Amino acid sequence: MRLGSTNANTGSSRRKEQVGSGSDRPSLSILQPGERAPDFSLKTTPDQQVALHDFLGQPVVLVFYPADWSPVCTDQLSLYNEIMSEFRRFNAEIMGISVDGVWCHLAFAKDRKLTFPLMSDFEPKGKVSQAYGAYDGRVGESTRSLFVIDPQGMVAWSHLSPDGINPGADGILAALENIGNPRPGKKKGVTTR
């Protein structure tokens, strides 16, 4: 199975990335490797919140995506769910983030049998997405952006994908490999299926 394409953004300063073609989307700038990941706390259920700082000491994969139920988002999140054991080899937590509400997330996660949290960046709308440069104000949605946060809370890798393209998992897995934090007793290396 092809896990997706990679894009190793390696610069330590923010740079603009063009999404789409022509004038269909403005130029967006996502956080780049070497930048501190902004801390946040978002709802995963009506009465529970998850904060990024709760996961210091281990890698975190943040998956910003446009909308629950859309075909590409469904495929992308289902892929990550299917290869969860690959993320677990690196003791990595994965979290999905969009501007959808908590109830929409709960229904979508239940329907797709997702085993990782979906976080609601609903109100104030897109505040966390904006902090990561992963918000398109023209359409009021998160962009399809990926971030691997290292155990010290720094961006180790980031990728901005066109909304209609599933970025896969190869880039995420390569970034986790570069961090080099596999679980004890597990062989280091990226495997594909």
C-alpha positions in Angstrom: 0.0 0.0 0.0 1.3 3.4 -0.8 1.3 5.5 2.3 1.6 8.8 0.5 4.1 11.3 -0.8 6.6 13.2 1.3 7.5 16.8 1.5 10.4 17.5 3.8 10.1 21.2 4.5 13.5 21.7 6.1 13.8 25.5 6.4 13.8 26.9 9.9 12.0 30.1 9.0 8.5 30.4 7.8 8.1 30.4 4.1 5.1 30.8 1.8 3.6 27.8 0.1 1.2 28.2 -2.8 -1.8 25.9 -2.6 -3.9 25.2 -5.7 -3.3 27.0 -8.9 -3.8 30.4 -10.2 -5.9 32.6 -8.0 -8.1 30.0 -6.5 -6.4 30.2 -3.1 -4.2 32.8 -1.4 -0.7 31.9 -0.5 -0.6 30.3 2.9 2.3 30.1 5.4 2.4 27.2 7.8 4.8 26.7 10.8 8.1 25.3 9.7 10.6 22.9 11.3 12.5 24.5 14.1 9.6 26.7 15.3 8.0 26.2 18.7 4.5 24.5 18.4 1.9 26.8 19.9 0.2 25.2 22.9 -3.5 24.8 22.8 -6.4 23.1 24.5 -9.4 21.9 22.4 -12.6 20.0 23.0 -12.8 16.3 22.0 -16.2 15.8 23.6 -18.7 18.3 25.0 -17.1 18.0 28.5 -13.4 17.0 27.8 -10.5 18.9 26.4 -7.0 17.8 25.3 -4.0 20.1 25.5 -0.8 19.8 23.5 1.4 20.3 26.6 -0.1 17.1 28.1 2.0 15.2 25.5 5.4 16.8 26.1 8.1 14.1 26.1 6.6 12.2 23.2 6.1 13.0 19.5 2.7 14.3 18.4 1.2 14.3 14.9 -1.3 17.1 14.3 -3.5 16.5 11.3 -5.4 19.7 10.3 -8.1 18.9 7.7 -11.0 20.8 6.1 -14.1 18.9 7.1 -15.6 15.7 8.6 -17.4 13.5 6.0 -15.7 14.9 3.0 -14.3 12.2 0.7 -10.5 13.1 0.9 -10.7 13.8 4.6 -12.4 10.5 5.2 -9.8 8.6 3.2 -6.9 10.4 4.9 -8.1 9.9 8.5 -9.1 6.3 7.7 -5.6 5.6 6.5 -4.0 7.0 9.7 -6.4 4.8 11.7 -5.5 1.8 9.7 -1.7 2.2 10.3 -2.0 3.3 13.9 0.5 0.6 14.9 3.2 2.5 12.8 2.6 5.6 14.8 2.6 3.7 18.1 6.1 2.2 17.2 7.4 5.8 17.9 5.2 6.4 20.9 3.5 9.1 18.9 0.1 10.5 19.5 -2.0 11.5 16.5 -4.8 14.1 16.7 -7.1 15.4 14.0 -8.2 19.1 14.1 -10.8 20.8 12.1 -13.4 23.6 12.6 -16.2 21.1 12.8 -18.2 21.0 16.1 -17.7 18.3 18.8 -20.9 16.5 17.9 -20.0 16.3 14.3 -16.6 14.9 15.3 -18.1 12.3 17.6 -20.5 11.0 14.9 -17.8 11.0 12.2 -15.3 9.2 14.5 -17.9 6.6 15.5 -18.9 6.0 11.9 -15.3 5.6 10.7 -14.2 3.7 13.9 -11.4 6.2 14.5 -9.2 5.4 17.4 -7.5 8.8 17.8 -9.1 12.0 19.0 -10.7 14.6 16.7 -10.4 18.1 18.2 -12.9 20.9 17.6 -11.4 24.2 16.6 -14.9 25.6 16.4 -15.0 28.6 18.7 -13.3 30.9 18.4 -13.5 29.5 14.9 -10.1 28.4 13.6 -8.0 30.0 16.4 -5.6 27.0 16.7 -5.5 26.5 12.9 -4.6 30.1 12.5 -1.8 29.8 15.1 -0.3 27.0 13.0 -0.8 28.9 9.7 -3.3 26.2 8.8 -6.5 28.2 8.3 -8.1 29.5 5.1 -10.2 32.4 6.0 -11.7 32.6 2.5 -13.6 29.4 3.0 -13.6 29.3 6.8 -11.9 25.9 7.1 -8.6 24.4 8.2 -6.2 23.6 5.4 -5.0 20.1 4.9 -1.8 20.5 6.9 0.4 18.1 8.8 2.8 18.7 11.7 5.1 16.4 13.6 5.9 17.9 16.9 9.0 16.5 18.7 9.1 15.6 22.4 10.4 19.0 23.3 7.4 20.8 21.6 9.2 21.9 18.5 7.9 21.5 14.9 10.1 18.7 13.5 8.2 18.5 10.1 5.3 20.2 8.4 3.5 19.8 5.1 0.7 21.8 3.4 -1.3 19.7 0.9 -3.9 20.9 -1.6 -7.3 20.3 -0.1 -8.2 17.7 -2.8 -5.0 15.6 -2.3 -4.6 13.0 0.4 -1.0 13.5 1.6 -0.7 10.0 2.9 1.6 9.0 5.7 5.1 8.5 4.3 6.2 12.0 5.3 4.9 11.6 8.8 6.6 8.3 9.3 9.9 9.6 7.9 9.7 12.6 10.3 9.0 10.2 13.3 12.0 8.1 12.1 14.2 11.2 12.1 13.2 12.1 15.6 14.3 8.6 16.5 12.0 7.8 19.4 10.8 4.3 18.8 9.3 2.3 21.7 11.9 0.2 23.6 12.3 -3.3 22.0 11.0 -2.2 18.6 13.3 -2.2 15.6 13.9 1.3 14.1 12.7 1.7 10.6 9.8 2.8 8.4 7.8 0.0 7.1 5.2 0.3 4.4 2.3 -2.0 3.6 
